[in-house]
Amino acid sequence: MSTVRVSVGTRKGAFVLTSDGKREKWDVSGPHFAGWEMYHLKGSPADPNRLYASQTSGWFGQIIQRSDDGGKTWFQPGT
């Protein structure tokens, strides 16, 4: 059975929820980027474990982050 992933961006960070195809029990990961406003949280159609996050703060401005392991670790592409 396939894995179901829901990515949720909020004004206080990001959450990644995963479940099996039955959707009876969910594992919640997060908050990621606590205190940062999340503009977009998107999965890659080419790789189900790759996620992109677009966030902003008044101090640092807008930043793009990428995860290649389903949201366990994050990094800025190109750095």
C-alpha distances in whole Angstrom, upper triangle without the diagonal:
4,7,9,13,16,20,23,26,29,33,32,29,26,23,19,17,13,10,7,6,8,11,13,14,15,16,19,21,24,27,27,30,32,35,34,34,30,31,28,24,22,19,20,18,19,17,14,16,20,21,25,27,30,32,36,39,42,43,41,40,37,35,31,29,26,23,21,19,17,21,22,25,27,30,32,32,35,36
4,7,10,13,16,20,23,26,30,29,26,23,20,16,14,11,9,6,5,9,10,13,14,14,15,17,18,22,24,24,27,29,32,31,30,27,27,24,21,18,15,16,15,16,14,11,13,16,17,21,23,26,29,33,35,39,40,38,37,33,31,28,25,22,20,18,16,14,18,19,22,24,26,28,28,31,33
4,7,10,13,16,20,23,26,26,23,19,16,12,10,7,6,5,6,9,9,12,12,11,11,14,15,18,20,20,24,25,28,27,27,24,24,21,18,16,13,14,14,15,13,9,11,14,15,18,20,24,26,29,32,36,37,34,34,30,28,25,23,20,17,16,14,11,14,16,19,20,23,26,26,29,30
4,7,10,13,17,20,23,23,20,17,14,10,8,6,5,6,6,9,8,11,11,9,11,12,14,17,19,19,22,24,26,25,24,21,22,18,15,14,11,14,13,15,14,10,11,14,14,17,18,21,23,27,30,33,35,33,32,28,26,23,21,19,17,16,15,11,14,16,19,20,23,25,25,29,30
4,7,10,13,16,20,20,17,13,10,7,6,4,7,9,10,12,10,13,12,9,10,10,11,13,15,15,18,20,22,21,21,17,18,15,12,11,9,12,12,15,13,9,10,11,11,13,15,18,20,23,26,30,31,29,28,25,23,20,18,16,14,14,12,9,10,13,16,17,20,22,22,26,27
4,6,10,13,17,17,14,11,8,6,5,6,9,12,12,14,11,14,13,10,10,10,11,12,14,14,17,18,20,19,18,15,15,13,10,9,9,13,14,17,15,12,12,13,11,13,13,16,17,21,24,27,29,27,26,23,21,19,17,16,15,16,14,11,11,14,17,17,20,21,22,26,27
4,7,10,14,14,11,7,6,5,6,9,12,15,16,18,15,17,16,12,12,10,10,10,11,11,13,15,17,15,14,11,12,9,6,7,8,12,14,16,15,12,12,12,9,10,10,12,14,17,20,23,25,23,22,19,17,15,14,13,12,14,14,10,9,13,15,14,17,18,19,23,24
4,7,10,11,9,6,5,6,8,11,14,18,19,20,16,18,17,13,13,10,10,10,10,10,12,13,14,13,11,9,10,9,7,9,11,15,17,20,18,16,15,15,12,12,10,12,12,15,18,21,23,22,20,18,17,16,15,15,15,17,16,13,12,15,16,16,18,19,21,24,25
4,7,8,6,5,7,9,11,15,18,21,22,24,20,22,21,17,16,13,12,10,9,9,10,11,11,10,8,5,7,6,6,9,12,16,18,21,20,18,17,16,12,11,8,9,9,12,14,17,19,18,17,14,14,13,13,14,15,18,18,15,12,15,16,15,17,17,19,23,23
4,5,5,6,8,11,14,17,20,24,25,26,22,24,22,18,18,14,14,11,9,10,10,10,9,8,6,6,8,9,10,13,16,20,22,25,24,21,21,19,16,14,11,11,10,11,13,16,18,18,16,15,15,15,15,17,18,21,21,18,15,18,18,17,19,19,22,25,25
4,6,8,11,15,17,21,24,27,29,29,26,27,25,22,21,17,16,13,11,11,10,9,7,7,4,6,8,11,12,16,19,22,25,28,26,25,23,22,18,16,13,12,9,10,10,13,15,15,14,14,15,16,16,19,20,23,23,21,18,20,20,18,20,20,22,25,25
4,7,10,14,16,20,23,27,28,29,25,26,24,21,19,15,14,11,8,9,8,6,5,6,6,7,11,13,13,17,20,23,26,28,26,24,23,22,18,17,13,13,10,11,11,13,15,15,15,15,15,16,16,18,19,22,22,20,16,18,18,17,19,19,22,25,25
4,7,10,13,17,20,24,26,27,23,25,22,19,17,13,11,8,6,6,5,5,6,5,6,6,10,11,10,14,16,20,23,25,23,21,19,18,14,13,10,11,8,10,11,14,16,15,15,14,13,13,13,15,15,18,18,16,13,14,14,13,15,16,19,22,22
4,7,10,13,17,20,22,24,20,22,19,16,14,10,9,6,5,5,6,7,9,8,8,7,10,9,8,11,13,16,19,21,19,17,16,15,11,11,8,10,9,12,14,17,19,17,17,15,14,13,12,13,12,16,15,12,10,12,13,12,14,16,18,21,21
4,6,10,13,17,19,20,17,18,16,12,10,7,6,5,5,6,9,10,12,12,12,10,13,12,9,12,13,16,19,21,19,16,14,14,12,12,11,13,13,16,18,21,22,21,21,18,17,16,14,14,13,15,14,11,9,11,13,13,16,18,20,24,24
4,7,10,14,16,17,14,16,14,10,8,6,5,7,8,9,12,13,16,15,15,13,15,13,9,10,10,14,16,18,16,13,11,12,10,12,11,14,15,18,20,24,25,23,23,20,18,17,14,13,11,13,12,8,7,9,12,13,16,18,20,23,24
4,7,11,13,14,10,12,10,6,6,5,6,9,11,12,15,16,19,18,18,16,18,15,12,13,12,16,17,19,17,13,13,14,12,15,15,18,18,22,24,27,29,27,27,24,22,20,18,17,14,16,13,10,10,12,15,16,20,22,23,27,27
4,7,10,11,9,11,9,6,5,7,8,12,14,15,18,19,22,22,22,19,20,18,14,14,13,15,16,18,15,12,11,14,13,16,17,20,21,25,27,31,32,30,29,27,25,22,20,18,15,15,13,9,10,12,15,17,21,23,24,28,28
4,7,8,5,7,6,5,6,9,12,15,17,18,22,23,26,25,25,22,24,21,18,17,15,18,18,20,17,13,14,17,16,19,20,24,25,28,31,34,35,34,33,30,28,26,23,21,18,18,15,12,14,15,19,21,24,27,27,31,32
4,6,6,8,8,8,10,13,15,19,21,22,25,26,29,29,28,26,27,24,20,19,17,19,18,20,17,14,15,18,18,22,23,26,28,32,34,38,39,37,36,33,31,28,26,23,20,19,17,14,17,18,21,23,27,29,29,33,34
4,5,8,10,11,13,16,18,21,23,24,28,29,31,31,30,27,27,24,21,20,17,19,18,20,18,15,16,19,20,23,24,27,29,33,36,39,41,39,38,34,32,30,27,25,22,21,19,17,19,21,24,26,29,31,31,34,36
4,6,8,10,13,16,19,22,24,26,29,30,32,32,31,28,29,26,23,22,20,22,21,23,22,18,19,22,22,25,27,30,31,35,37,41,42,40,39,37,35,32,30,28,25,25,22,19,21,23,26,28,31,34,34,38,39
4,6,7,10,13,16,19,21,22,26,26,29,29,28,25,26,23,21,20,18,21,21,23,21,17,18,21,20,23,24,27,28,31,34,37,39,37,36,34,32,30,27,26,23,23,21,17,19,21,24,26,29,31,32,36,37
4,7,10,13,17,20,22,24,27,27,30,30,29,27,28,26,23,23,22,24,24,26,24,21,21,24,23,26,26,29,30,33,35,39,40,39,38,36,34,32,30,28,26,26,23,20,21,22,26,28,31,34,35,38,39
4,7,10,13,16,19,21,24,24,27,28,27,25,27,25,22,22,21,24,24,26,23,20,19,22,22,24,25,28,28,31,33,37,38,37,36,34,32,30,28,26,23,23,20,17,18,19,23,25,29,31,32,36,37
4,6,10,13,15,17,21,21,23,24,24,22,23,21,18,19,18,21,22,24,21,17,17,19,18,21,21,24,25,28,29,33,34,33,32,30,28,26,24,22,20,20,17,14,15,16,19,21,25,28,29,33,33
4,7,10,13,14,18,18,21,22,22,20,23,21,17,18,17,20,21,23,20,16,15,18,17,19,19,22,23,26,27,31,32,30,31,28,26,24,22,20,17,18,15,12,12,12,16,18,22,25,26,30,30
4,7,9,11,15,14,18,18,19,17,19,18,15,16,16,19,21,23,20,17,15,17,15,17,17,20,20,22,24,27,28,27,27,25,23,22,19,18,16,17,15,12,11,11,15,16,20,23,25,28,28
4,7,8,12,12,15,16,17,15,18,17,14,15,15,18,21,22,19,16,14,15,13,15,14,17,17,20,21,25,26,24,24,22,20,19,16,15,13,15,12,10,8,8,11,13,17,19,21,25,25
3,5,8,8,12,12,14,13,16,15,13,15,16,19,22,24,21,18,16,16,14,15,13,15,15,17,18,22,22,21,22,20,18,17,15,15,13,16,14,12,9,9,11,12,15,18,21,24,23
4,6,6,9,10,11,11,15,15,13,16,17,20,23,25,22,20,18,17,15,15,13,14,13,15,16,19,20,19,19,18,17,16,14,15,14,17,16,14,10,11,12,13,16,18,21,24,23
4,5,9,9,11,10,13,13,11,14,15,18,21,23,20,18,16,15,12,12,10,12,11,13,14,18,18,16,17,16,14,13,11,12,11,14,14,12,8,9,9,9,12,14,17,20,19
4,6,6,8,8,12,13,12,15,17,19,23,24,22,21,18,17,14,13,10,10,8,10,11,14,14,13,14,13,11,11,10,12,12,16,16,15,11,12,11,9,11,13,16,19,18
4,6,8,10,13,15,14,18,20,23,26,27,25,23,21,20,17,16,13,13,11,11,11,14,15,14,15,15,14,15,14,16,16,19,19,17,14,14,14,13,15,16,20,23,21
4,7,9,13,15,15,19,21,24,28,30,28,26,24,22,19,17,14,13,10,10,8,11,12,12,13,13,14,15,15,18,19,22,22,20,17,18,17,16,17,18,21,24,22
4,6,9,12,13,16,19,22,25,27,25,24,22,20,17,15,11,10,6,6,6,9,10,10,10,10,10,12,12,15,17,20,21,19,16,17,16,14,15,15,18,21,20
4,6,9,11,15,18,21,24,26,25,24,22,20,17,14,10,9,6,6,7,10,12,12,10,9,11,12,13,16,17,21,22,20,17,19,18,16,17,16,19,22,21
4,6,7,11,14,17,20,22,21,20,19,17,13,11,7,6,4,7,9,13,15,13,12,10,10,10,11,13,15,18,19,17,14,17,16,14,15,15,17,20,20
4,7,10,14,16,19,22,21,20,20,17,13,11,8,5,5,7,11,13,16,14,12,9,10,10,12,14,16,19,21,18,16,19,19,16,17,16,17,20,21
4,6,10,13,15,18,18,17,16,14,10,8,6,5,7,10,14,17,19,17,14,11,11,9,10,12,14,16,18,15,14,17,17,15,16,15,16,19,20
4,7,10,13,16,15,13,13,11,7,6,5,6,9,12,16,19,21,18,17,13,12,10,10,10,11,13,14,12,10,14,14,12,14,14,15,18,20
4,7,9,12,12,10,11,9,6,5,7,9,12,15,19,22,24,21,19,16,14,11,11,10,10,12,13,11,11,15,15,13,15,15,15,18,20
4,6,9,8,7,8,6,4,6,9,12,15,19,22,26,27,24,22,19,17,13,12,10,9,10,11,9,10,14,14,13,15,16,15,19,21
4,5,5,6,8,6,6,8,11,14,17,21,24,28,28,25,24,20,18,14,13,10,10,10,12,10,12,15,16,14,15,16,14,17,20
4,6,6,9,9,10,11,15,17,21,24,28,31,32,29,27,23,21,18,17,14,14,13,14,13,15,18,19,18,19,19,18,20,23
4,7,9,8,11,12,16,19,22,26,29,33,33,30,28,25,22,18,17,14,13,11,13,13,16,18,19,18,19,19,17,19,22
4,5,5,9,11,15,18,21,25,28,32,32,29,28,24,21,18,16,12,11,8,10,10,13,15,15,15,16,17,16,19,21
4,6,8,11,14,18,21,24,28,31,32,29,28,24,22,18,16,13,11,9,9,8,11,13,15,15,17,18,17,21,23
4,6,10,13,17,19,23,26,30,30,27,26,23,20,17,14,10,7,5,5,4,8,10,11,12,14,16,15,19,20
4,7,10,14,17,20,23,27,27,24,23,20,17,13,11,7,5,4,6,6,8,10,11,10,11,13,12,15,17
4,7,10,13,17,20,23,24,21,20,17,14,11,8,6,5,7,8,6,7,10,10,9,11,12,12,15,17
4,7,10,14,17,20,21,18,17,13,11,7,6,5,6,9,11,10,9,12,11,9,10,10,10,13,15
4,6,10,13,17,18,15,14,10,8,6,5,6,8,12,13,12,10,13,12,9,10,10,11,14,15
4,7,11,14,15,12,11,7,6,5,7,9,12,15,17,15,13,16,15,12,12,10,12,15,16
4,7,11,12,10,8,6,5,7,8,11,14,17,19,17,15,17,16,12,13,11,14,16,17
4,7,8,7,5,4,6,9,11,14,17,21,22,21,18,20,18,15,15,13,16,18,18
4,5,5,5,7,9,12,14,17,20,23,25,23,20,22,20,17,17,15,18,20,19
4,6,6,9,11,15,17,21,23,27,28,27,24,25,23,21,20,18,21,22,21
4,6,9,11,15,17,20,23,27,28,27,24,25,23,20,19,17,20,21,19
4,7,8,12,13,17,20,23,25,25,21,23,20,17,15,13,16,17,16
4,7,10,13,17,20,23,25,25,22,23,21,18,16,14,16,17,16
4,7,10,14,17,20,22,22,19,21,19,15,14,11,13,15,15
4,7,10,13,17,19,19,16,18,15,12,10,8,10,12,12
4,7,10,14,16,16,14,16,14,10,9,6,7,10,11
4,7,10,13,12,10,12,10,6,5,5,7,10,10
4,7,9,10,8,10,8,5,5,6,6,10,11
4,6,6,5,7,6,5,7,9,9,13,14
4,6,7,8,8,8,9,11,11,14,15
4,6,6,7,9,11,14,14,17,18
4,6,8,9,12,15,16,19,20
4,6,7,10,13,14,18,18
4,7,11,14,16,19,19
4,7,11,13,16,15
4,7,9,13,12
4,6,9,8
4,6,6
4,6
4
